Amino acid sequence: MGEVRPRQRKFAPRSRTGCKTCRARRKRCDGQRPECLNCTRLNMKCEWEAPRRIVPDSAPHIETSTPEQGILSLGTRLDPWEILPGNPATEREHLLSYYVEGFVPSISVATTPSSFYTNLYIPMAFQSEGILDAILAMSSSQLAKRSTDPERARHLQDVSYKHQAKCHLYLKDRISPSGKPLKDTYPVIGIILHLVGLEALNGTTSTKWLSQMNCVRRILGGLYAQPHTMESWELASLRRHFTYHDVMASLMEGVVETGKRSSSDTDFSVLHSPSVSSEIDPLMGISYYLCALICRIQYVTTPNPAFPHVTQAAFISLENDIQMWTYDSPLMSPNIDTPLALDLIALAECYRLAALIQLYRTSDSHKVLVPACASRAMQFIIRIPPGSPAESSLLYPLFLAAAELEDEEERMKCDQRLTAIQNRNRYGNVSNVQKVLREVWKPLAAGTVRRDWEDVLKELGWSFTLG
């Protein structure tokens, strides 16, 4: 019997020094400058990372992009997607390919082999028409916002509306009036979470996304409440996706009544008690456990006159958990470039400080600590260069920290950074954040005290996700 030879890899590893275009397309780059062989062959614009600058801890302002840095938009990077097939079947394949090669990289802080977007939702789409419709709705909506052709943009938005309508019909047949799933539970959760993402993309300011989150919360809570529930990889991935969006929902807890959970609701704290994992999440990076802690804020800060000491103890415990939270360094990950690993560390620290800001805002005796946390958060934010993948999840800490700014120059640079993010990502909620922050800062120009962002949202009647 011949000797058994070990199986060999038949593909080359991704280049750590490749151009942005090849990395976005998940292709190996030969590293040739100024234009690599792949970009030359496909007649695509070859973009490279700008040289990184070391920013001291005491940096007082936000680094913003300049025209010379050549802000890279996804529309520029993915020129082949400008060509839309006329055949409906081919168009469907086109949108599905865009989801994998364009949409997912654009919203991911890191491209990892374990991303639930590609490893869970894509296989599920071949078994569930509902998930496929959710994917096509998301892809067509994002492409519509990036299209330079108004007619094509209208067509793509119509395509998105059509698939969204199919998603709602799918859900209607699978969710009871009480909110309990009747069948196809995992696809139902995945579809609703995609619809929440669409609300962010479209810049919705209603409470619709909070109602969708409450639906997923009840479904997941019911699953985990069942005795002897074994958490599969699929269920764990759905919980991860939910946790990211629930961070944003927890922030709106004090703004709108429909976002609140009554005391008669199920105890959902089990959803936010994950095991510590070194896996890099596509949305939260290395901050999954921290995001689970952030979600608990909405449960421990609710006043309970009957047991005030219990509430105070829970507050102190959560504060300590956030402050003492540790993570595995992404510098050791074989799939992450060193510059991106440093960005993920900065993003994690941004989230830690934003979590403390959110927690301290609920306590009159702790509000005095908010400005220092905001100032420190801004120092970590400027370490993430414009265009970095980590920037795709920067909106939550950036909003909470920027709402505390007093200095006019810092405010102007923050507004410019948000404009640059909007030009790259085209997400409607970025524009909403800018509008709210400008209202928060407006009194400062007259020499008076800035407004509280929650008061601004209540006045506008707005609720939006920072996802």
N, C-alpha and C positions, 0 to 999 in steps of 0.2 A: 504494500500500500504506500503510495507516494506521500511525501511530507506535506502537511497542510500548511499552506502559506497564509500569513495574515492578510486580511483584506486591505487594499491600499486605496487611499483617496484618489479620485480621478478628476478632482477639480482643484483649482488653485485657490489659496486663501485670499480674502479681500485685502487690497493694498491699504496700508495705514497712511500712506502719503499720497494717495490718488487725488484726482481733481474732484470738485464737488459734483460735477455732472455725472461722472461714473459712479460715485458713491450713492447718489440719489437713485440711479438706475440699478444699483446693486451689481455693477459689473466691475471686473478687474481692470485697473488702469495701469498703463505702462509707465506713468509718471513723467512722460516727456513734456517739457515746457517750451514755449508757452501754450502749445496745443498738443494734447495726447493723440495717440493713433486712433482710438475709438471715436473721439469727437471729430477728428479730421475726416475719417471715413464716412461718418453719418451726417457731416455738415452741421454739427451742433456747436453751440457756444461753449467753449471750454473755460470753466471758472475754477479759481483756486482760492484756498483760504488766505485771508490777509495775514501778515505777520502779527503774532500775538504780542500785546503790550503788557508788561507787568504793572499792575495798579497797586500802589501802596494802600495799607489798611485805612489810612487817614484821608483817603481821597474824598473831597467834599462834593463832587458832582457826578452826574451820570454820563458815561461815555456814549456818544451818539454817532451814528454813521454819517459819512460825508459822501458827496457825489463821487469823489475820487476813489472811494472804497468799492464803488460799483455794487450797490445793493442788489442782491440777487432775488428775483421773484420766481415762484414756481412756474409761472407762465412762460418765463424766459428759459428756465431750465428744461422744461418739458415741451419743446416746440412740436414734437410729433403728435401731441394730443390736440393740436389746433385743427388737425384734419379729422373731420367727423364723417364716418361712413354713412352712406345714404340708406343702406339696407338695414332694417330693424334688427335682424338676427346678428349681423356684423356689428352694429352699434352696441348691442348688448354685450358682446364679447369685448368691444373696445372699452366700455365703461367698467367692466369687471377687471380688465387689465390695468386700467387707470387706478382703480382702488388699491391694487397691490403695489404698483410701481410709482404712483403719484400721490394719492391721498394718504395712505398709511405713513410713508416717509415724511410727509409734510406735517403731520401731527405728532410724530413720535420723537421723544427726547433721545432715543437711541434705537438703532435697528438691531434687534437681537433674534436669535433662532427661535426663541420661545414666545414671541409676540402672539398674543391671543387674537389679534386682528387677522393674521395670516394662518395661524395654526388651528384656530377654532372656528372663526366665522367663515373663512373660505371653504373648508370642507363641509361645513354645515349648510352653506348656500347650495351645494349640489344635492342636498337632501330636503331642503326646506325652501319653498317658493317665497315664504315670508321674509326669510333672511336675505335671499337674493334680491328681493324688491327693496329692502332696507339699504343694501350695499349700492344698488343702482341709483336709488334716490339720493344717497350721500354723494356719490361720485359725480352725478350729473349736476347737482346743485353747486358743488365746489367748482367744477369746470365752467359753469355758467358765470360765476363771479370772476373767473380769471380770463374769460374770453374777451378779446378785443373787438369782436364782430357782434354788434347789437342783435342782429337777426339770429345768429347762432346761440347767443346767450338766452334769448327768449325761448328758442326751441329746447335748449337744455333744461331750462327752468320748468317748462311744461312737462318734459320727461320726468323730472324730479317729482312734480306734483302728482303725476299719474302713478308713479311707484309708491309715493306716500299714501295715496288713497287705497292702493292694494294692501299696504301694510295694515291700515286701519280695519279693512274688511277681514284680513287674516286674524287680527287680534279680537275682533268682535265675535268671531266664531269659537274663540279659545279662552276667553275670560268671562267668568260669570258676572252678573250685576254686582255681586258683593266683592268682586276683585280677585276671586280665586281662579287659578288656572284650571281649565277643564282637560287640556291635553297639550302636548308639545311644549312643556314648561321651559326648557332651555332656549329653544328658538324664540319663545315669547319674550323672555328676559332680554335676549340679544337684540331683538327688534326695537323694543322700547328704549334701550340704551342708545341705539343708533338714532332714534327719533329725538332723544335729548340732545345728542350731538348736533343734529340738524337745527335745533332751536338756537344753539350757540352760533352756528354758521350763519343763520339768517338774521341774527341779532334780535330775536324775539324779546319783548319786554313784559310779556304777560306771565301768569303763574302756571301756564300749561305744563311747562317742564317740571315744575314742582309736583304737580298731580301725577305726572308720569313717574317721577322718582318715588313717590309714595306707593304707587302700584308695584314697582319692582321691590321696594322695601318689604311690603306685605308678603309678596311671593317668596322672596329669599328667607324672610323671617319664618314663614311657614315650613319651608324646607329644612331649615336648621333646627326648628323646634321639634321635628319628628325624632322619636327615639332611635338610637343606633344609626343615625345618618352618617354615611361614609362620604367624606368630601372627595369627589373625583377631581381630576385635573380640569375637566370642563366646568364643574361647579365653582372651583377655586378661581378660575379665570373670570367667570361671570361676576364673582364677588369682588375681584380686583377692579374690574371695569366699573362696577357700581360704586365702590369706595371712592374712586377718583371724583365722580360726579356728586357724591354725597358730601364731599368736602365743600363744594360750592353751594349745595343746598343748606348746609349747616350755617353758612355765612348769611343766608337770607332769613334765618329763623326769627330774628327780631324785626324784620321788615314787613312781612305779610302774614296774615293770620292763616292762610291756607297752607303755609309751609309747616305749621306746628303740628305736633303729635299730641293728642290728648292723653290724660293719665290712664285712660282705659285701654290704650293701645297695647299691643304685644311688646315685650321687652326686646328691643332690637340690638342691645349691646353685644349680643353674641356675633352679630355681623361685623363688629369692629374689634374682634379679638383674634387676629390672625397670628399664626406662628411666625417667628422671625425668619426671614428669607433673604438669601444673598442674590436672588434673581433680580435682574434689572427689568423694571416694568416699562412698557412703551410710553405710558403717560406720566407715571410718577417717578421714573428713574429708580434711585435707591431709597426713595422716601415712602414706600408702601406702608410700612408699619407706622411711620409718623402720621401719614394721612388717616390711618385708622384711629389714631389718637385724636386728631383734629375733629373727626366725626363725633367723638364722644362729648365735645364741648356743649353741643345742643342738649345733652341729657343731664349734665352735672351743674349747669348754670341756671336751671329753672328754679325760681324761688319756691321754697317749701316751708311756709311758716310753722308747720307742725314739727318739723325736724331741721331747724336751721344749722345745727352742728353737723349733721350728716352731709348737707350740701357743702358746707365749708370744708369738711374733711375730703370730700370728693374733689373739690376745686384744688386743694393743696396737693393731693395725690396726682391729679392730672398734670398740674404745673411741673411737679417733680419728674414725671414720666417724660414730658416733652423736653425738659432741660437735660435730662440724663440719657436720652435716646442716643444710641450709637449705631453705626452702620459699617458694613464691610466696604473697604476702599475699592472703587471701580477701576483703580489703576492696575489691579491684578487680573481684571477680566480680559480674556483673550480676544473678545469680540469688540472691544472698545478702544479707540485711539486715545493716546495720552491727552491731547487737548480737550477732547470731549469728556474724558474722565474727570478732568479738573472742572469742567463746566457743570457736570452732574453733582460734584461735591459742593460747588457754590450754590447750585439750585436747591440742594438738600438743606443747606444752612439758611437760605432765603425762606424756605417753607417752615423751618423750625421757628424763626423769628416772627414770621407772619402768624403762625399758630399762637405764639405768646401774645401778639397784638390782639388777635381775635378773642383770646381768653381774658386778657386784662381789661378789655373794653366792657366786659360784663360785670366788673367789680369796681365800685367807686373808690375803694381803697387801693386798687392796683392801677388805675388809669394813669397815674403819675409815671408809671414805668413804660408807657406806650411810646413816647417820643424817642427814648434811647433805643428801644427795639427797632423802631422804624429807621432811625439813622444807621444802625448797624446793618439792617437788611439792605438798604440802598447801597452800602459798600460792597456787599456780595453781589447785588444785581449788576453793578457796573463791571464785575469780573467776567460776566457772560457776554461775549462779543456779539454784536448784531449779526444775525444770520445763523448763529449756532443752533443746532437741533434742540438744545436745552431751552431755547427761547420760546418754543412752542407751548411750554407749560408755565411760563413766567407770569402770566396775567394775575393769578391769585395773590402772590406776594407783592407784585408791583403795585397793584391797586391798594392794598392795605397800607403799604409803606408810603406811597405817594400821597395818600389822603391826609398824611400828617405833616407834609412839607410846608415850610414857612418861607424859605428863601426863594426869591423870584427867579434867579438863574437856575436853581435846581428844578423848579417847577417847569420852566421853559424847556429844559433838556429832557425832562421826563415826558412832556407832551410830544416832543420831537421823537423820542424813542417809541412811543406808542404809535405815532404816525408811520414810522418805518416798519413796525411790526404789522400794522394794518396793510401797508403796501405789499408786504411779502405774503401774508397769510390770507388776507381778504375776509377775515371773520367779522361778522356784524357786531359781535359783542365787544370787540376792541373799540369800535366807534362809540358804543354805549358807555364804556368805561371813560373814554375821553370826555364825553359830554358831562358825566357826573362829576368828574374831577374838576373840570372847569367851573362848575357851579360851586363846588367845595372851595375852590381858591378865589372865586370872584370877590368876596368881601375883603380879601387881603390887599387888593389893588386900591381900595378906598381907606386902607389903614385900620380896618376893623378885624374882628376875629373870624377865622375861616369857619365854614359850616361843617356839620357832621354829615358824612355820606349817607347814613341811614335816614336822616331827616330829608335829604335831597331825594332819595328814592321814594320815600313815603309821599312827598309832595308831588312827584311826577307820576306816582302810581305804578312804578316800575319794579320788576323783578327779573334779573338775568343771571345766567350762569357765567362763571369765569373760566369754564373749561375750554 
